[in-house]
Amino acid sequence: MAVDADLRAIREKVEAGERLSFEDGLTLEASRDILEIGALANLVRERKNGDLAFYNVNTHINPTNVCVYTCDFCAFRADLDEPKAYVLYREQVTERAREASGRGATEIHIVGGLHHKLKLDYYCDVIRWIKEVDPEIHVKAYTAVEIEFFAKITRCSREEVLKRLIDAGLGSLPGGGAEIFHPEVREKICGAKASTEAWLDVHRTAHRLGLNSNATMLYGHIDGPVHRIDHLVRLRELQDETGGFQTFIPLAFHPDNSEMSEIAAPSGMMNLKMMAISRLMLDNFPHIKAYWVMLGIKIAQVSLSFGADDIDGTVVHEKIYHEAGAETPQELTVADLRRLLEEAGRVPIERDTLYREIRRDGGRWKAGAKIKTPALAVLNI
């Protein structure tokens, strides 16, 4: 079959360490040979990270669900006058921070709605309140969509907004809000919020200021192969330019309670295929994450043989995807995570946000040197 011949050509490229083209990406999308695609992705995954599989001890804080935008796929947002609308203030944020610190968390992940009544000072204060509780904890906060919104409400540049957040204690950016870059899809599902160009430029600016960041893609709704491969290629191009992305997270669409609830959720096969294609196309990304909250624990586990080398963390208090129907637990323990990774035939490594190995002595933790994966060891980094 022609597809088999095309996959053989792609295998030759992968084995030689050559970059796959846009057309190669479409060939992978068209193929039904999920095992061959997974094997190729696993080859790249083990070339970059060996048998290591990463997790961290983290918690999520979603400061508000009030949002000026009405994205069709979102089940989290609320209008200001809705009963479910909320804002977390100092007492609640510091309580969450104390809880996280007491559990030994190394990271607090912050994303939320775009509240038109809150000022940038509030978003800076959220970071400061956490840092007052635990100066050592890493704050990964605010998507590029939020940063762009802050720039609009303050009439400041993206760089100025990021500098204010860095001064407050910001450590890195999450990858949310990317959704799908292609205008055919983006304009339909989230046309009002930050454009593709704005999203990319926020991350470009953050990298220039010394921040690392993550990247995502929301798939399995009205997107198609061309849209997904276009998205991955655009991310790859920016990574060529800046080198500031650490991790890519393919996010499976959850339709429940959204304006797109008539669309079936992505299948397990699609989830594994997207994980593998992401690993193959994003040759310059160090890590691919199987976010267990969205994928489910079993698919996340299998993903560790389909290109993923990271399963995220303990999480706790995640609201956005659970509002959209995620049936996964709110939290996994470290023992749970390590068992899942070991069952998948991987070596569990606790990391911090910047992929430094965490060493624990009783209730205390310390970040060591950046973890030397096989790819880094070859380069003597």
Secondary structure, DSSP 8 states (H G I E B T S, - for coil): -HHHHHHHHHHHHHHTT----HHHHHHHHH---HHHHHHHHHHHHHHHHTTEEEEE-EEEE--B-B-S---TT-SS-B-TTSTT--B--HHHHHHHHHHHHHTT-SEEEE-----TT--HHHHHHHHHHHHHH-TTSEEEE--HHHHHHHHHHHT--HHHHHHHHHHHT--EE--TT-S--SHHHHHHHHTTS--HHHHHHHHHHHHHTT-EEEEEEEESSS--HHHHHHHHHHHHHHHHHH--EEEEEEEE---TTSTTTTS----HHHHHHHHHHHHHH-TT-SEEB--HHHH-HHHHHHHTTTT--EEEE-B-S--HHHHTT--S-SB--HHHHHHHHHHTT-EEEEB-TTSEEEEEETTEEEEEEE---HHHHHHT-
